[in-house]
Amino acid sequence: MLGGAIDHAHVRHNSPYGVIDCAWQVQDDSLKVTLTVPHGARALVKVCGHEEWAESGVYARTYGMVTE
């Protein structure tokens, strides 16, 4: 469940494969997630009950939110 005063976040990490960049933002009743995965890497994304592998490049998804 998301909500309250925090409506966005951003993190950047320098990994051995390159920069990993992740941000999320609450917009109305949805959650927008953007992730940059470096070349040669992949990431397991778990958000709002969804699970998906993100390959190298830019991953962008919008999810419906659970508000209670």
Secondary structure as UniProt FT lines:
FT   TURN            4..5
FT   STRAND          8..15
FT   TURN            16..17
FT   STRAND          18..27
FT   TURN            28..29
FT   STRAND          30..37
FT   TURN            39..40
FT   STRAND          43..47
FT   TURN            48..49
FT   STRAND          50..54
FT   STRAND          57..64
//
